[in-house]
């Protein structure tokens, strides 16, 4: 096998808060892939860093009466401890507030400027004169300019769902100081992405670098504008890459007093972290970022697709760096079918989890759920406990716990016994399992591995070694049975090693031979000592799950009688007109996949969705979910739609159905998620 040179990154966690179990989906996914590549014998380097710049960091530091540098240093220490607790192993973990990053930002800025991509534009923003900072939408509240409801956010009204600019608010106030903000116009630098239109069109649509649903989503940014002969293609928006003072970040060298926007310097942190690793190990940086023989793999969540698939390749291309070989994009985590909730205790921080539960449980559970698509992952806590107990304890560790105590006195047989072809079969399965890992189809890999574990247990039960043990004259036969069982167990653990590195190490200690390579599953161990058995994994104690959930609960700040979580009726919302059972049964609910999603120009609430019901059956649906979902996070996910709703001609086009969601409206809308295993086109009852 030819050794590959692979550079892997995960999205940089923001230094404004701790790691939680939603974040861990990505870092565990990435760590598994990296460990797999290293186990295969490839040169694979995993770099990451804390994302440290921006207004939020500056404001928090002021509120806590300390410097931004002190704040980000503490958060980085906490982040690294959380990652280590979950066996997530980086080759280098840096910070975007490093000198390496500053220098590389300057280099890339010079490159895009030389290429003629930088343009000047004036931007109107609200400014807090007391805090002396420009205000992001979330830091402004005022009266809705449409329905006149007070205390609404700077970008939308939660009552009438109207969207607007912060400058349109009536009587706006800063949430930082309570001051009346001023409207200020400031000069910003933009990158003119449209100049890279043809390159980005080719790169995103090549079929090599992105999942199909991501490429389809991005295609909407390049398709011709329907009916517009003078402008036959959509023009990519200019990207605002600077911020005026006050702002925590790097000052732009040729734009004094202004700073690079956090989304400009954050991805450059991938290069800076690589540079730190290279300097520490005597490696040539250009071999990793300016050599076509190096693969670059990014793992990210679907909410930051746009930055990593348009902005970032454009920057790299302009500066002469390697383009990403693949951008692996995953969905979000829900718990019990809902967004994580502090009130319900399902918004669990990494350090809270580690107080109560073994990190191996979560690594395996996520692996059993993760595929190569953008589907969200739902964590059902009852299923979580059952799957760990059934698979890891009942099928895998059970083999070792039952056979090691019988084998320990004599060790493994000096020659490998007859095993009915089980070891050879499992060795042959290694190729399919490797392909599943390579393609990020971890759920498939786990299924294949658990089938091998089940085969080993069947062998053990059929040989009835507990009876052999009673007959001293059959001691050699007992040793052979244990030799087979422990080798089948070790094969399973080799295949699980990327997911469960602790179990792999413990198994190496048990069988006097550490697991170091994927090919360890191809050759049986013979003639080695078996160490006294120590517990490898315990069953999940549901009391520990309950304690973790209880510790994660946070009392709601307000409990109005009409809140969505209240048992009180919404007295100001009368029931709709009564319908018969026969009327209700006419509704045909179907599982559909979102293959494209885009904003509707001039629409306050609508997102335009293209839904697939299977094959060539596609529908266009306009959904009023703009405040709750970004279009890019919808692409690829499964939804439930009313498939037989009569088409409705709207101002913006023909809507051919309806998707089902719940919630009071505005940002608090949750799309109904089909159950696990649901198929496109399947009817929902």
N, C-alpha and C positions, 0 to 999 in steps of 0.2 A: 504494500500500500504506500502510495506517495504521500510524504508528509506535507500537510498544508500549513500555511502561516495565516493565522486568523486573529483579527482584533475585534473584540466584542465590547459593546457598551450597553448600559441600561440608562434610562432617563435619569437626570440628576434630581435627587430629592430636594425640595425647597427647604431652606434653613429656617423657616418661620414656624416650624412645628415638628412634633415627633412622628416617627414611623408608625403606621397602623396596618392592620391585616389586609386592607385594600391595597396599600402600596406593595405589600409582600407578594402579591400575585406575580407582579413583574420581576421582582428581584429573585424570587425562587425559580420562576420560569427560566430566567437567564442563567442563573447559577447551575441549574440542571444541564442546560445545553453546553455550557463551558466545561463542566466536569466530564460530560460525555466525550467532548472533543479531546480533552486531555487523556482520558482513559483509552481512547483510540490511538493515541501516540502522536497527535498533532501538536504543533506549537500554537497554543491558544492563550492570548493575554486578555484579561478582563479588567477594564478600567472604568472608573466612575468618579464622581466628585459631588460635593455639596453645591447647590445653586444658591448663591449668597446675596445677589444684588436686588435692588428694587425699592419701591416706596414702602411696601409692607414691612420689610426688614428695618428700614430707617425709623418708621413710626413706632414699631414695637420697642426698638432700642431706646427711643426717647421716653416712652411710657414707663420703661423699667429703669430709667435713669442710668443707663450705661452706654458704652460705645457699641457701634455696629460690630466692630471686630471682636469685642468680648462676647456678644450675643452669638455670632456665627461660630466662634470657637467652641462654645459650650454645646451648641446644637450638633456640630460635627462629631464631637465626642460621644454624644448620646446616639446619634445615627449609627456610628461605627459599632458601638456596643450592641445595638439592636440587631444589626446585620450579622455580627459574629454569633449572637445568640441563636440565630436560625441557620448557622453553618453556611452563610453566604460569604464566599471567599473571593475578595478582589485582589488582583495583582498590584493595583495602585488605586488609592482613594484620595483624591485631591480636593481642591476648592477652586471655585471660579474667581475668588479674590486673591489669586496667586500671581506672582510676577511672571511666571510662564504664560499665564492666560493673558495678562496685560500685553506682553510682547506679541503674542500670536494674534490678538485682536487688532493691534496696530498693523501687523503685516497684512492681514486679510482686508482691513479697511483700506490700506494703500492700494491693494490689488483691485478691489471693486471701484475705487475712485479712479484709478488709471484706466479701467475698462469703460469709464463714462457712465456707470450705472447709478451714481449718486446725484440726486436732484434736491433742490430746496423748495419747501412749501411752508406756508404759514398755517398754524393750527390754533383754533379757539378752545380754551380749557377753563374750567373753574379753578380758582386759586384761593387757598386759605391764607389770609394775611397774617394770622397769628401763628399757625404752624409753619408758615413760609414754605408751602409745598403745593404743587398742582394736585388736584383731587381726582382719583379714579372714581368711576361710577359708584362703587360700593361705599365710598366715603362721603356721599352726598345724600341728603333727604330733603323733601319738600312736598308741596301740594301738586297733585297731578294736573297738568294743563288741560286734560280732557274732561274728567269727571269731578275734578276739584276735591278728591279725597286727600287728606293731609298725611304726612309721614310716609311718603312713598320713596322708593329708591331712585337713584339718579338715571336709571335706564328704562324702567318700566313700572307700570302701576299694577299692583297685585289685585285690585278690585275690578277695574275695567279692562285690564290686560293691554292697555295702550302702551306702545313703546315710543321713546323719545330721546332726545339728547339732554344731558344734564343742564345745558344752558336754557332749556325750555321750561324747567321746573318753576313753579310759583313759590316765592319766598324760600329759596333753597338755603340750607344750613349745612355746615361741615359737621360730620359726626365725630371729628377729631377734637374740635375745640368749641363747637357751637357757634362759631363765627359765621357771618354772612359772607359767602365767597364772592370774589371778584371775577369777572370775565376778563381773561387776559389772552392776548394773541402773542404767540411765540413762534420763532423760526425753528423748524425741524428739518432734519436730513432724512430723505427717503431713498430706498433702493428701488429702481425702476425694473421690476421683475419682467415686464412685458418685453424688454430687450432679450430676455432669455427664453421667450415663449417657445420657439421651435425646439431648442434643446430640452426644455422641461417636458414638452409634449412627447418627444421621443423617449426620454428616460422613463417617464411614468407609465407609458403605454407599451413598453418593450416586452412585458410579460416575464421579465427576469428578476426585477427588484422588489416588487410589491405583490401582496395578495390580490386576487382578481377583483374582490369587492372594493378594495382600496383604489385600484386603477380605474374601476368604473366610476367611483365617486369623483376622482380627480378629473376624469374625462369631461365632466360638466364645466370645468374651468377653461376648457380649450375648444369646446364645440362652437360652431358658428351660431351667431345670434339669429334666431328664427325670424324671417321676414325682413331682415335688415341688410339690404344689398350694399349699402355704403360701408358697413362694418361687418364683414362676413365671418368674423370670429370674435369671441369674447376676449376682452383685454384684461390681463392680470393686473390687479390693483397694486399700486405702489405700496411699499412696506416701510412704515415709520420706524426708524431704527435709532432715534435719539430722543433724549428727554432733557427738559430744562432744569435748572436748579429749583429746589433742593432735591437731590436724588443720590442714593447710595450706589455707586458704581465707578466705572473707569471714565475719566474725562476724555473726550474726543480730541486728539491732538490738534486737528485743524479747525476746531469749532469750540474755542475756549468757553468755559462755564457750562458746557453741555456734556451729557453723558450718554454712552451707548445704552440703549434699551436692553433690559435683562435677556430678552430673547435673541439679541445679537450675540452677546458674550457667552451665554449659557452653553450652546452646542460647541462653541470653540473650546469649552472646558474638556471635551473629549480629547482634543489634540493636546491640550496642556497637561492633562493627566498622563497621557501616553509619553509626553516629553519627560515628565518627572520619572516615570518608570525607566525610560531609556537611559537617562542620566545616571540613575542609581545602579543600573546593570551593565553599563558600557555598551548599550545598543545604539544602532544608527537610526535616528528618528525617521529619516527619509525612507528607510526600508519598510517602515510600517505605515506611512501615509503618502509616500510618493513612489510606490512600486506596484505595478499591476499584478504582481504575484501574491500580494497580500489581500486577503478578503477582509472586508469591513462589514460587520453585522451590528445593526442597532435594534434593540428591543425597547418598545415604547407602548404606551396606552393610546387608544384611539382618539382621545381628546386632544392630542398634540400632533395629529397626523399632518396637518397643513404645514406646520413649521419644519417637520423632518422630511417632507416629500416635495416641497417646493422651495422654501427659503434656503434650507440647508444645502441641498445639492447645487443650487445656484451659487452659493458662496464658495463651496468647495471647487466647483468647476472654474470659477473666476480666478481663484487663487492657485490653481494647479495642483490640488490635492486629489487623492483617491476618492472616487464616488462610492457611496454605500453599495456593497454587493447585494445586500438584502436588508429591508426594513421589516422586522417582524412585529406586527401590531396585534395587541390583545384587547379583549373587552374589559368591562368593569366587574367588580365584585358586588353581589347583592347577598343579603343574609335573610333567609326565610322568604325569598321572593321580593324583598323590599330593599330600598337604600339603607345603608348602615345608619343606625339611630342611636344617639347618645341617650335618649330617654329610655329606650328599650334595652340598652346595654349591649347592642350589637356593633357599636363603633368601638372596636377593641384595639387599644394601642399594643404595639409589639411587646413592650416591657411588661404590660399587664398579662398578656398571654403567657409569657415565659415564667411568670410567678406560679402559674397553675397547671400548665400542660407541656408535654414534651414537644419540642419543635419538629421532631420527625413526623408526628401526626399530621401537622399542617403541610409539610413538604409533600407527603404522600397523597393527602387529600387533594391538594391543588393539582398534582401530577395526574391523578385519576380523572380530573375534570378538564384539563387544558388540551385544546386541539389547536389546529393551525388557523382557524378562522377568528372572526372578531366577536363571536358570541359572548355575551356576559356569562359569568360564572356565578352560580348560586350556591351559597354555603348553608346547607340545612344541618343544624347542630345535632339532631338525632341521627341523621344519615352519617355525619362526620364520625360520631362515636361508633356506629355500627360497622362502617367500612373499615376503620382502623382495627377494630376487634376481629372482624371476620377475615380480612385480607392479611394484615401484617402479623397479628398475633395467632389467629386460628390457622392460617395456611402456611405462612413463612416461618416465623420463629418457632412454631409448634414442631416443625421437623427437627430443628436443632435441639430443642429442649427435651424431646422424647428419645433421640438417638445418642446424644453426646454422653449422657450418663452411662449408657451401656458400653460405649466405645472407649471411654476415658481410661480404663485400666490397661487396655492392650494397644490402643491407638488404631490407626487405619491399617488395613491389610496391605501387604507388600506388593501385591499385584491387584489390578482392578478386576473385580468379580463380574460374572455374567449379570446383567441387569435388565434383560428383555428389551434392549435397545433404547432405554430411557435417556441415558447420557448423550448418546449420539443424536437422538431426536432434539434434545434441548440445545445441543451445540449447533445443530442446523438452524434452529429458530433464531440464533443470534443475528443473522443477516437481516431478517425482517424487523426484529426489535431495533436494530441500529438504524434502519431506514426511518422507522417511526420517530425515534429520537431526533434524527437529523432534520426531519420535516416538521418538528415541533408537535407531532401527534402523540403527545405523552399519554393521553387516555388510551390510545390503541396499544402503546407499548406496555402499559400496566395490565391491560386485559391479557395480552400474550404471556406476560410473565406469570400472572396468577394462574393461568392454565397449566404452566409448568409446575408451579407449586402444588396444584391440585393433583397432578400426576404423581409427584413424589409422595404425597400423603396416601394416595391409593396403594402405592407400592408398599409402604410401611405397614399399612393396615392388613394387606394381603399376606405379608410374611409373618405376622404375629410374633415379633421378636420377644415380647414378654413371656411367651411360652418357651422359646428357645433358651432364654436365660435360666430357666429352671432345670435344664439338662446340661450338666457339665460336659458331656461328650459332644455337644453341638456348639461348643464355644467358638470354633472357627467359623461355623455357619453364621452365628450371631455377629461376629466381627465383620464378615462380608456384607451382611445386610446393613449394618451401621455404616460401613464404608460407602456403599451405594447411596444410602439416604443422605449422609453428610456431603457427599459430592454433588448430589442433586440440589441440596440446599445451597451449597456454595455457588453453583451455577446461577441460581435465582438471585443471590445476593450480588454477584458480579453485574448482572443486568440491572439490578436496583441501585447499584453504587452511585450513579449520578444523583439519584433522588435521596438516598439514605446513606450518606458518607459515614455517619457514626456506626451504623449497623455493619457496614463493610469493614471498618476498622476492628470492631469487636469480633467479627467473624474471622478476620486474619489472626487475631490473638487466640481464638478458640482452636483454630486448626493449624497453628504454628506456621502460617504462610500468608503474608499480607497480599491483598488484592491490589495489583498495580497496573493491570492492562486488561482491555476488553477480551483479549485472547486467552485470559486465564480460564474462561468458560469452555475452552476447547480441549483442555487436557485435564484428566482427573488427578487428584492428589492421592498418593499412596505412600505407605510406610512412614507417616508422620505422627507425632504425638498429638493427642487431644487433651487440651487443658481442662481443668475442672470447670463445669458449666456455671456461668453467671447469668443472671436474668438480662435479657437483651431489650425487650420492650414489654411494658406492662399493659394490661387492658385499660381502656379509658374509664376513669371514674367520673360518672355524670355529676357527682357533687362538685368536682373541680370545674366542670363547665359552668355549673350554676354559680359558683363563687366568682369565676372570671366575669360572667355576665353581670352579676350584682355589683362588682367593683367598677365596671365600666359604665354603670348607669349615671346619668346626670339629670337632676330634676329639671323639668321644663321651666323656662323663665316666666311664662305666662300661661294661664289655663282658662281662657275665656269659655263661656258656656257654649259658644257656637264653634269651638275649634274642631278640627277634623278628628282628633283623638277622644273627644268627649262622647259620653253616652247620652247626653241631652239632645233632644231633637232640634233641628235647625228651624225654629218657628217662623222665620221670615222666608222660608223656602217651601211653599206648599207642594204636595205631591202632584205629579203630572196627571193628566187625564187617564182614567182607568183603561186598560187594554185587556182583551181576553187571552186565554191560554193559547188558543189557535193563532191569534195575532202574533204572540211572542214566538211560537214555533216556526213562523215563516222566516225568522231571521237565520241566515246561514253564516255562521262564524267559521272562518278558515285561518290556518296558519299561513302567513306570508313572510317573505324575506325582503328587507329594504335593499334594493340594488343601487339606488341613487337617492340622494337627498340634497336639496339646495334651498337657499333663502329665496323668498318671493319679493322682488323689488317693490317698494312702496306698500307692502302689506305689514300691518302691525303685529299680527299674531301667527301668520301662516308659514308653514314649511311645505315645500312641494316634494312629495315622495313618489318614487317609482317602485311599485311592489310586484314581486314575482310570486305567482301561485303555482309555479312549476312549468317547465317547458317554455313555450312561447307566450304563455298567458301572463301578461303584465298589465297592471293598472296604474293610472295616475291618481293620486289622492292628495288633496290639500288638507293639512292637519293644523289645528290651532295650538301648536306646542312650542312655538318659537322661544318663549321665555324659559322653558324647562330644558330644552335639548339643543345642542349645536348640531348642525347638519352632519358634520363629519363623524359624530359619535353614534349616529343612527345607522350608517351604512353597514350592511352585513348582519344586523341583528334580526331576530325573528319577532314578529308582532302578530296580534290577532286582529283580523279585519272583518267588517261586515261586507261579505262578498256579493250579496244580492241586492244591495241598496241601489235604488234607481239613480243613474247619473244626474249630476246637478251642475248646470252651467253657472260658473262664478265669473266675477270680473277678471280673474287672473287665468281662467281656463276651465276645462271640464274636469270635475272631480268624480271619479268612478268607484267610490266606496267610502269607507270610514274605518279608522283604526280605533281600538278600544283602549281607553286610559281611565285612570281614577285620580281623585284629588280635588282640592278646592279651586284650583286654577293658578295661573301665573307660573311661578317657578315650582310650585308644589303640585306638579302633575307627573304621574308615574304610568308609563305604558304597561299594559298587561303583558306579562312574559309567559309564553307557552311553556309547558312542563318539559322536563328533560326527555330527550329522545323524540320530541315532536318533529314531524316532517312537513316540508313545504306543501301546501295544498290540503293537508289533513283537516278534517272537520273537527271543530271544538264543541264539545257538549257540556 
